[in-house]
Amino acid sequence: MRNATISVHGIAKSYGKTAVLKGVDFEIAKGSVFCLLGSNGAGKTTIVRILATLIKADGGEAILCGLNVHKQAAQVRRLISLTGQYTAVDELLTARENLIMTAKLFHVKDSKNVAAELLQKINLADVADKKVSQFSGGMRRRLDIAMSLTGDPAVLFLDEPTTGLDPQSRIEMWSMIRELSRSGVTIFLTTQYLEEAEQLADKIAILHEGKIIKEGTPEQLKTVENTLLLTVKTSKEKADVSKMMNGLDDVELLSVERQSERLEDVFLRLVGSGVEK
């Protein structure tokens, strides 16, 4: 892929005698939302930690923005940001103070204006000077992501970012992720929610037993290969379908469409249970 922001080839990782990743391959296009699905313990977080330079792979190669993740880890860290399952905001500070503090840690010039811009982007400008301890879970999560954006990263890793959020907060988070993608940020998303993957992802990969077993757009994954749905009209009250189709006598073909299934059905067929609906 010429415009790939991330290219992963043959990544392997073991803990003791347990092989977690057994040769993982995928590519992520610039400015897209890539979603990694898998059962609990499948290795999703391990892949994120490898790409975020937090741990080293045992084998294979990962390239991010043209840089080798293992050999050029320091340069890679300047281009990425990671938001985990739990927020890292300071509840004793206001939203504005959290962002100003983060901007200063990143040595960003004009930290106050940067904080103000981010507060507008995440729709928290009206509560900018309230302490975070008064915020809902969704508001804290949005602030957490805004803090991750302070250094203007090319790639944002979101490891199950909506876990524990109520439905309204989750929808607000989805809107924010879409906007970030439209602005050119490449999003690497892991999630426990199939609906979330279907709503957000440009491309989905399913991780199972240490390998990517299926990948594609949501529509590609849901399409049942070699299965067509034919809608026909016949004058016969009771028709032998096999004979009817052999001769196509007394049959008017009304429509042909490729049959598809729900993403949940695809996942369960390939992997089995383990991901929440």
C-alpha positions as a Python dict, from the first residue, in 0.01 Angstrom:
ca = {
    (1, 'M'): (0, 0, 0),
    (2, 'R'): (167, 321, -118),
    (3, 'N'): (-7, 556, 125),
    (4, 'A'): (19, 323, 425),
    (5, 'T'): (89, 500, 754),
    (6, 'I'): (145, 169, 932),
    (7, 'S'): (276, -155, 778),
    (8, 'V'): (306, -466, 994),
    (9, 'H'): (469, -784, 863),
    (10, 'G'): (518, -1108, 1053),
    (11, 'I'): (501, -959, 1403),
    (12, 'A'): (544, -1227, 1670),
    (13, 'K'): (540, -1206, 2049),
    (14, 'S'): (553, -1466, 2323),
    (15, 'Y'): (536, -1449, 2700),
    (16, 'G'): (729, -1745, 2832),
    (17, 'K'): (604, -2050, 2644),
    (18, 'T'): (279, -1880, 2544),
    (19, 'A'): (278, -1742, 2189),
    (20, 'V'): (43, -1443, 2183),
    (21, 'L'): (118, -1321, 1829),
    (22, 'K'): (219, -1572, 1562),
    (23, 'G'): (301, -1365, 1256),
    (24, 'V'): (61, -1072, 1226),
    (25, 'D'): (31, -878, 899),
    (26, 'F'): (-177, -570, 810),
    (27, 'E'): (-151, -221, 663),
    (28, 'I'): (-331, 100, 758),
    (29, 'A'): (-397, 385, 516),
    (30, 'K'): (-323, 743, 614),
    (31, 'G'): (-617, 926, 773),
    (32, 'S'): (-826, 610, 805),
    (33, 'V'): (-985, 437, 1103),
    (34, 'F'): (-848, 86, 1146),
    (35, 'C'): (-1027, -140, 1393),
    (36, 'L'): (-875, -451, 1546),
    (37, 'L'): (-1132, -701, 1674),
    (38, 'G'): (-1067, -1009, 1882),
    (39, 'S'): (-1182, -1203, 2185),
    (40, 'N'): (-1055, -1109, 2529),
    (41, 'G'): (-688, -1207, 2553),
    (42, 'A'): (-647, -1234, 2176),
    (43, 'G'): (-347, -999, 2177),
    (44, 'K'): (-503, -670, 2068),
    (45, 'T'): (-338, -466, 2343),
    (46, 'T'): (-6, -642, 2279),
    (47, 'I'): (-8, -521, 1919),
    (48, 'V'): (-89, -167, 2033),
    (49, 'R'): (194, -174, 2287),
    (50, 'I'): (441, -297, 2024),
    (51, 'L'): (344, -24, 1776),
    (52, 'A'): (352, 238, 2052),
    (53, 'T'): (712, 128, 2134),
    (54, 'L'): (615, 19, 2488),
    (55, 'I'): (735, -339, 2431),
    (56, 'K'): (945, -508, 2164),
    (57, 'A'): (828, -778, 1927),
    (58, 'D'): (1017, -1107, 1917),
    (59, 'G'): (1011, -1112, 1539),
    (60, 'G'): (877, -941, 1229),
    (61, 'E'): (880, -577, 1130),
    (62, 'A'): (658, -275, 1193),
    (63, 'I'): (693, 49, 997),
    (64, 'L'): (513, 366, 1110),
    (65, 'C'): (530, 681, 895),
    (66, 'G'): (837, 535, 725),
    (67, 'L'): (1016, 463, 1054),
    (68, 'N'): (1109, 124, 1196),
    (69, 'V'): (919, 97, 1524),
    (70, 'H'): (1193, -108, 1691),
    (71, 'K'): (1507, 57, 1551),
    (72, 'Q'): (1377, 418, 1550),
    (73, 'A'): (1157, 411, 1859),
    (74, 'A'): (1247, 763, 1976),
    (75, 'Q'): (1141, 919, 1645),
    (76, 'V'): (824, 708, 1637),
    (77, 'R'): (720, 831, 1983),
    (78, 'R'): (716, 1190, 1854),
    (79, 'L'): (454, 1095, 1594),
    (80, 'I'): (211, 894, 1803),
    (81, 'S'): (-19, 920, 2101),
    (82, 'L'): (-190, 651, 2303),
    (83, 'T'): (-513, 661, 2500),
    (84, 'G'): (-578, 351, 2707),
    (85, 'Q'): (-892, 211, 2866),
    (86, 'Y'): (-861, 436, 3170),
    (87, 'T'): (-840, 814, 3165),
    (88, 'A'): (-518, 984, 3273),
    (89, 'V'): (-661, 1324, 3365),
    (90, 'D'): (-592, 1507, 3692),
    (91, 'E'): (-925, 1538, 3872),
    (92, 'L'): (-799, 1817, 4099),
    (93, 'L'): (-736, 2045, 3800),
    (94, 'T'): (-979, 2208, 3559),
    (95, 'A'): (-1008, 2092, 3198),
    (96, 'R'): (-814, 2398, 3085),
    (97, 'E'): (-539, 2341, 3342),
    (98, 'N'): (-504, 1978, 3235),
    (99, 'L'): (-454, 2080, 2873),
    (100, 'I'): (-215, 2365, 2952),
    (101, 'M'): (-7, 2134, 3170),
    (102, 'T'): (7, 1873, 2892),
    (103, 'A'): (100, 2134, 2631),
    (104, 'K'): (389, 2250, 2848),
    (105, 'L'): (509, 1891, 2889),
    (106, 'F'): (513, 1863, 2510),
    (107, 'H'): (700, 2197, 2491),
    (108, 'V'): (418, 2339, 2278),
    (109, 'K'): (436, 2713, 2222),
    (110, 'D'): (140, 2928, 2328),
    (111, 'S'): (-4, 2656, 2550),
    (112, 'K'): (-306, 2866, 2651),
    (113, 'N'): (-428, 2912, 2294),
    (114, 'V'): (-363, 2546, 2214),
    (115, 'A'): (-571, 2447, 2518),
    (116, 'A'): (-852, 2680, 2412),
    (117, 'E'): (-858, 2534, 2059),
    (118, 'L'): (-872, 2179, 2188),
    (119, 'L'): (-1152, 2264, 2431),
    (120, 'Q'): (-1355, 2393, 2137),
    (121, 'K'): (-1277, 2081, 1933),
    (122, 'I'): (-1404, 1847, 2205),
    (123, 'N'): (-1703, 2065, 2296),
    (124, 'L'): (-1589, 2136, 2651),
    (125, 'A'): (-1525, 2508, 2617),
    (126, 'D'): (-1831, 2591, 2830),
    (127, 'V'): (-1696, 2386, 3122),
    (128, 'A'): (-1328, 2464, 3068),
    (129, 'D'): (-1279, 2605, 3417),
    (130, 'K'): (-1464, 2338, 3611),
    (131, 'K'): (-1267, 2076, 3800),
    (132, 'V'): (-1253, 1742, 3623),
    (133, 'S'): (-1385, 1572, 3938),
    (134, 'Q'): (-1725, 1718, 3840),
    (135, 'F'): (-1714, 1566, 3488),
    (136, 'S'): (-1905, 1264, 3361),
    (137, 'G'): (-1718, 962, 3229),
    (138, 'G'): (-1775, 1072, 2870),
    (139, 'M'): (-1644, 1423, 2935),
    (140, 'R'): (-1332, 1284, 3104),
    (141, 'R'): (-1271, 1053, 2810),
    (142, 'R'): (-1300, 1340, 2560),
    (143, 'L'): (-1058, 1546, 2768),
    (144, 'D'): (-821, 1251, 2786),
    (145, 'I'): (-816, 1223, 2406),
    (146, 'A'): (-770, 1600, 2373),
    (147, 'M'): (-462, 1573, 2596),
    (148, 'S'): (-334, 1300, 2363),
    (149, 'L'): (-377, 1537, 2066),
    (150, 'T'): (-171, 1815, 2223),
    (151, 'G'): (146, 1710, 2043),
    (152, 'D'): (-36, 1696, 1705),
    (153, 'P'): (24, 1321, 1650),
    (154, 'A'): (7, 1156, 1309),
    (155, 'V'): (-126, 834, 1463),
    (156, 'L'): (-361, 801, 1759),
    (157, 'F'): (-397, 464, 1930),
    (158, 'L'): (-732, 423, 2105),
    (159, 'D'): (-737, 105, 2314),
    (160, 'E'): (-1104, 34, 2395),
    (161, 'P'): (-1180, 406, 2445),
    (162, 'T'): (-1554, 371, 2509),
    (163, 'T'): (-1542, 93, 2768),
    (164, 'G'): (-1774, 182, 3056),
    (165, 'L'): (-1936, 479, 2884),
    (166, 'D'): (-2312, 525, 2862),
    (167, 'P'): (-2474, 513, 2514),
    (168, 'Q'): (-2491, 892, 2473),
    (169, 'S'): (-2126, 937, 2568),
    (170, 'R'): (-2030, 658, 2330),
    (171, 'I'): (-2210, 829, 2041),
    (172, 'E'): (-2034, 1157, 2123),
    (173, 'M'): (-1702, 973, 2122),
    (174, 'W'): (-1780, 822, 1782),
    (175, 'S'): (-1844, 1169, 1642),
    (176, 'M'): (-1512, 1290, 1779),
    (177, 'I'): (-1322, 995, 1628),
    (178, 'R'): (-1480, 1056, 1287),
    (179, 'E'): (-1380, 1423, 1301),
    (180, 'L'): (-1022, 1334, 1392),
    (181, 'S'): (-1002, 1097, 1097),
    (182, 'R'): (-1138, 1364, 861),
    (183, 'S'): (-866, 1601, 985),
    (184, 'G'): (-599, 1354, 869),
    (185, 'V'): (-515, 1169, 1191),
    (186, 'T'): (-473, 794, 1143),
    (187, 'I'): (-675, 609, 1408),
    (188, 'F'): (-586, 263, 1539),
    (189, 'L'): (-887, 143, 1738),
    (190, 'T'): (-936, -167, 1948),
    (191, 'T'): (-1284, -229, 2078),
    (192, 'Q'): (-1507, -482, 2248),
    (193, 'Y'): (-1812, -351, 2064),
    (194, 'L'): (-1899, -485, 1719),
    (195, 'E'): (-2141, -198, 1654),
    (196, 'E'): (-1859, 48, 1723),
    (197, 'A'): (-1633, -120, 1470),
    (198, 'E'): (-1909, -119, 1209),
    (199, 'Q'): (-1990, 248, 1271),
    (200, 'L'): (-1633, 380, 1265),
    (201, 'A'): (-1394, 157, 1076),
    (202, 'D'): (-1273, 205, 722),
    (203, 'K'): (-1105, -132, 763),
    (204, 'I'): (-1151, -412, 1018),
    (205, 'A'): (-911, -693, 1103),
    (206, 'I'): (-1007, -992, 1316),
    (207, 'L'): (-732, -1132, 1539),
    (208, 'H'): (-765, -1494, 1650),
    (209, 'E'): (-512, -1735, 1797),
    (210, 'G'): (-225, -1500, 1722),
    (211, 'K'): (-302, -1427, 1357),
    (212, 'I'): (-522, -1202, 1145),
    (213, 'I'): (-781, -1440, 1006),
    (214, 'K'): (-999, -1193, 816),
    (215, 'E'): (-977, -827, 714),
    (216, 'G'): (-1155, -580, 491),
    (217, 'T'): (-1414, -305, 499),
    (218, 'P'): (-1725, -369, 711),
    (219, 'E'): (-1923, -442, 395),
    (220, 'Q'): (-1659, -681, 262),
    (221, 'L'): (-1658, -875, 587),
    (222, 'K'): (-2036, -902, 593),
    (223, 'T'): (-2067, -1025, 235),
    (224, 'V'): (-2122, -1400, 214),
    (225, 'E'): (-1893, -1531, -58),
    (226, 'N'): (-2053, -1715, -352),
    (227, 'T'): (-2405, -1652, -221),
    (228, 'L'): (-2659, -1459, -427),
    (229, 'L'): (-3019, -1377, -336),
    (230, 'L'): (-3246, -1410, -642),
    (231, 'T'): (-3597, -1268, -646),
    (232, 'V'): (-3812, -1429, -916),
    (233, 'K'): (-4170, -1428, -1031),
    (234, 'T'): (-4347, -1734, -1176),
    (235, 'S'): (-4701, -1811, -1280),
    (236, 'K'): (-4685, -2159, -1129),
    (237, 'E'): (-4840, -2198, -785),
    (238, 'K'): (-4592, -2463, -678),
    (239, 'A'): (-4263, -2461, -860),
    (240, 'D'): (-3976, -2705, -847),
    (241, 'V'): (-3696, -2452, -798),
    (242, 'S'): (-3420, -2672, -939),
    (243, 'K'): (-3618, -2749, -1259),
    (244, 'M'): (-3733, -2392, -1284),
    (245, 'M'): (-3379, -2255, -1272),
    (246, 'N'): (-3246, -2516, -1516),
    (247, 'G'): (-3481, -2411, -1790),
    (248, 'L'): (-3578, -2065, -1667),
    (249, 'D'): (-3925, -2133, -1812),
    (250, 'D'): (-4210, -1922, -1685),
    (251, 'V'): (-3969, -1723, -1468),
    (252, 'E'): (-3922, -1347, -1452),
    (253, 'L'): (-3602, -1243, -1272),
    (254, 'L'): (-3687, -939, -1061),
    (255, 'S'): (-3358, -874, -878),
    (256, 'V'): (-3018, -1018, -796),
    (257, 'E'): (-2825, -917, -486),
    (258, 'R'): (-2528, -1052, -299),
    (259, 'Q'): (-2632, -1194, 35),
    (260, 'S'): (-2478, -1043, 348),
    (261, 'E'): (-2481, -1110, 721),
    (262, 'R'): (-2439, -907, 1037),
    (263, 'L'): (-2088, -832, 1158),
    (264, 'E'): (-2177, -1019, 1477),
    (265, 'D'): (-2259, -1328, 1269),
    (266, 'V'): (-1928, -1300, 1086),
    (267, 'F'): (-1732, -1274, 1409),
    (268, 'L'): (-1910, -1562, 1578),
    (269, 'R'): (-1871, -1782, 1270),
    (270, 'L'): (-1496, -1716, 1253),
    (271, 'V'): (-1403, -1693, 1619),
    (272, 'G'): (-1691, -1787, 1845),
    (273, 'S'): (-1814, -1590, 2147),
    (274, 'G'): (-1601, -1339, 2331),
    (275, 'V'): (-1689, -992, 2202),
    (276, 'E'): (-1976, -791, 2341),
    (277, 'K'): (-2264, -687, 2116),
}
